[in-house]
Amino acid sequence: MTIQEQLQHKINYKTKPIGALGLLEILALQIGSIQDSISPVLQNPTIVVFAGDHGIAKEGVSAYPQEVTFQMVINFLHGGAAINVFCKQNNIHLKVVDSGVNFEFELNEHLINAKIDFGTNSFLKAKAMTENQLQKCFEKGSEIVSEIKDSNCNIIGFGEMGIGNTSSAALLMSSLCNFPIEHCVGRGTGLDDSQFQNKISLLKQAQAFHGEIIDPKEVMQTFGGFEIAQMCGAMLAAYENNMIILVDGFIASSAFLVAYKINASIIHNTIFSHLSDEFGHQNLLNYLGAEPILKLNMRLGEGTGCAIAYPIIESAVAFLNNMASFESAGVLNKDRK
């Protein structure tokens, strides 16, 4: 039997009706398949939050000023953000990365310095980053994952912080899925109707300025952020290391989209933690054929969806490894395959 057949047999012969544990059964099958084991284990779960600033933020696409990016990074380092709370609650390691924040941080043992520059260019006037900067982003993302892998981690979640990054994500999605920008863009940090229409107008201007781009790396170079690009490179490296990949909300899913366009096999190792309340995420998940674990009307980012979904993933592995079979429990069972 293949490993998938062995896992399905083990799942079906647990003391329950076939399929009665729903999505947990699908997760157990996926995780066992990734690890090529009928008794998979989750080791040293880690969430990485990549932070970066965006030139487009100065054009009024966000309800919050750009300074909030560095202020929130400091909040992460002090343990005061939602992601800190949820990681602590669920015994998940947290790594915070300065991918390109417009601020000079003091040396801090809890902050990974992977700064490419002090924010991207405004993509209304130029490509967000140079080709060399994009390559450095992918290299940094890969290095960060390699170090985490060396700490005996086999499941890694991805989150972000960056004022203006829903604009980048919407343009990545529109370009690579060939969707109208209206199907991709949301209110981000809470824009009112007038601000929202201005955001749509600006993103359409950016698309018109750059023209049609279909190469995934060039799309990232044109519209991405340093944090999104590093996350994309990190996701690809996590797949190369056969780690379980947890994707957070809309921004992280846009980074994943670029990774998927580079290597479609990455989806086999990927679990989508939740459906964000950010407009466009449902369309993106539908495009990817992805089924998220949770729908909690969240739109915070930071990797919070990954942290909250993790106990459910633990439950999938726990039932597979610890739940009795009909035979071991002495429970009568109708014939099943």
N, C-alpha and C positions, 0 to 999 in steps of 0.2 A: 504493500500500500504506500501511496505517497504520504508525505507528512500532513498534507491537508486532509486526506482520507483518515489517517490515524487520529488526528485532532477531532474531526467531525464524529467519528465513532466514539471517542472518549466523551465528547460533549453530549451526544445523543443517549448514552447509557448512564448518565447521571440520574439521580432519583427525582425526576421531573418529567412532565410531558415534553415532547420534542418542541423546541422553539420557545418554551415557556419563559426563558430568561431574556428573550428578545435581543436587544442590542448588545447585551453582555456576552451572548454567545458569539455574535459576529466579531466583537473585540477579542475574545479569547482565541478564536480561530486565526484572526489576523496576527496577533502578537506571537502565538505559537509558530505560525508560518514564518514570520520574520526571523525568529530565533532558531528555526528548524528543530523545535523541541515540543514534545507533548507535555512538558513540565516547565514552562517558561518562568523567568524571574525578572523582577524589576529592580534595578540596582542604582542607588544614588541619584534619584531623579533631580534634575537641574533645570531651572528656567533662566534664560538669558534675556535681559532687557537691553536692547540697542537704542541709544539716544542720539538724535542729530537734529540740526536746524535746517530750515528751508528758506531759500531766497524768496519764494513765492509768498511766504508769510507776511512780508512787508507790503504786499499788495492788497491786504484786507480780506483774505479768504478764511480767516479764523476769528472767532469771537474773543480769543485770548491773545495777548501780546506775546511776541517771540520769547521774552525773558522767562516765561513760564517753563520752557524746556529745561533750562539750567536749574531753576528753582526746584522743579520736580526731581531732577537727578539728585540734588542735595537731600531732598526729602527721602528718596530711596536709600541713600547712604546712611541716613539717620533712623531708618526703620519705620517711617511714619506713613507710608503709602499703602494703598489697598493690596498691592502685590506682596509687600512685606508681611502683612497680616495673614494673607492666605497661604503663603509659603511656610510661614512659621506654624500655622495651624496644621498643615498637612505634611510637615517634615520634608520640605523640598528645598534644595540648595538654590540660592539666588545669586546670579552674576549680573552686574551692571556695567555697561560698556559705553564709553564716550566715543561714539563713531564720528561725530563732527558737530559738537555743540558749540554755539557761539559764546564761549566762556572759557576762561583759563582756570581749571580746577587745581586746587592744591593736591599734592601727592596724597593718595588715600589707598590703603591696602585693599579696600572693598570696591575700588573703581578700576576697571580695565581701560587703560589708555590706548585706544585704537583710532585716535583723531586723525582724520584725513585732511580736514580744513575746518574753518570756523563757519560752517554752514555751506549749503550749495548755492549756485547761481540761481537767479530767478529764471525759470524756464519760459517766461514771457519774452525774454531777450536773448537767450543763449541756451545751449544744452546745460542741464543742471550740473554736470561734472565733465571732466575730461576723460578720455579713454584710459589714461594712466591712473587717474583717481579711481575709476571703476575697477580696474584690475587690482589696485591696492585694497579696495573694499572686499573683493572676493578672497584675496590672500589673507587679510586680517580675519575675516569670518571663518575661514578654514583653520587658521592657527588657533583661534579661540576654541573651536570644537575639538581639535586634536588634544588640547590640554585638558578639556573636560572629559574626553574619552579616556585619557590616561588616569583619571581619578576613579576609574572603574564604574563610570556612568554608562548606562545603556538606554536611557530614555531622557529626551531633552525637549523642552518647550521653548517657544520663541514669542517674545513680546517686544514692544517698542514705546518710545516717547519722542514726540517731535511736533511742535506746533506747525500746522500746515500740511501734515503728512497725509490727511485724507484726500487732499487735492492731488498729490503725487499718485496715491493708490488708485484714484478714479481714472487718471490718465493712463496708468499702466494697464488697467483692466479694459478701458475703452479701446486702446491700441491693439492689445493682444487677443481680445475676445471679439473684436470688430463690432462692439456695441455702441450705440449713440451715447454721448456723455451723460445725457439725462437719465440713462439706465444705470449709471455707475456712481453718480455724485450724490452725497448726502449733506446734512447740515453740520457734520463734524462736531465741534465743541458747543454747538447750540446757536447757530445763526438764525436771525429773524428772516422774514420773507424777503425783504429788500436786500439784505446781505447775501442770502442764498442765491437770488437771481444774479447778483453781481459775481458771485463765485462761478456760477455756470457760464456767464459771459466771458470771464477771464480764462477759464479752462478751454473754451471754444477758441478764443484768440490764440492760446498756446498751440492748440492742435493745428490751426490754420498757419501759424508761423513756421512750424516744423514740417508740415506735410505728413504724408503717410509713411509710417515706419513700421516694419514688421519683424525685423531681427530682434529677438528678446533682449540681448545685451545692449543693443543700441537704444531700444525703448527705455531700458533702465538708466542708461547714461543720460538720456534726454530729459526724462521726467522724474526719475527716482530721487531718493534721499540717501545720504551716506548710511543711515541706519537701516534703510530698506535693502540697500545693495549688500551691506555686510550680512544682514539676516539671510538674504538669498544665498550668498556664498556659504554661509554656515549650514544652511539646510542641505545644500548639495554635499557638503563634507560629512554631515551627519548620515546621509544616505550611504555615502561611500564607506563609512564605518559601520554600516548595518545597525544604526541606532533607531529606536522608535522616535518618531518626530511628532511633536504636539504643536499644532498651529492654533494661534489665538483667534483674533477677530479679523476685521476687514483689512487692516494694514498688513498684518502678518500673512493673510491669504493672498494679498497682491504680490508680496515677496515670493510666496510659494508659487504663484502663477508663473512668474518669470523662471523660477527653478524648474518647474514642470515643463515649460516650453524648451528648456535646455536639455532636460533628461526626464522624459515622461514616466520612467520606471520609479521615480521617487514617490509616486502616490501610493505604492504598495506598502511603504513604511510609515505612512502618514495617517494621523488621527486628527480630525478637526474637532476642536474642543467645544465650540458653541456657535450658534447663529447670532451674530451681532445685530443690534438694533440700528446700526448704520446702514442707510439705504444703499443698495448695491451689493451687499454681502450675500443675500439670498440668490441674486442672479449669478454671482461669481461661483457660489457653491454648486448651483445647478449646472453651470457650465462644466465644472470639474467632476460632476457626478458624485459629489461628496455628501455624506450624511453626518451632520454634527451631533455630538452627544447631547448638548444642552440648548435650551432656548430660554434665557432669563431676562431678555430685553436689556442686556448689558451693552455698553459701547464705550468702555473706559480704556481699553488697550492694556498696556503694561504686562501682558501675559496673564491677566487675571482669569480669563476663561480657562487657560491651561491648568492653573493651580486649582480651580474649583472642580474641574472635570477629573483631575487625577485620582481622587478616591474611587470614582466609578471604574476607572481603568484598573485600579488595584482590586476591586471587587470581581472584575472579569477574570483576572489571573487567580484570585483566591478560590473562586468556585471551581475552576478547572483543576486546580491542584489539590483541593481539600474536600470537596463535596463527595459524598459516597456514591458509588455506582449501585444499580439495582442488585447486582450479584453480591457485592461486599456488604450491603445493608440487609440482605435477605428479604428484599421487597419484590413482590410479584410484578412482572413486567410483560406487557404484550410484545410480540415480536417486532423488532425494529432493526433497521440497518444502521 
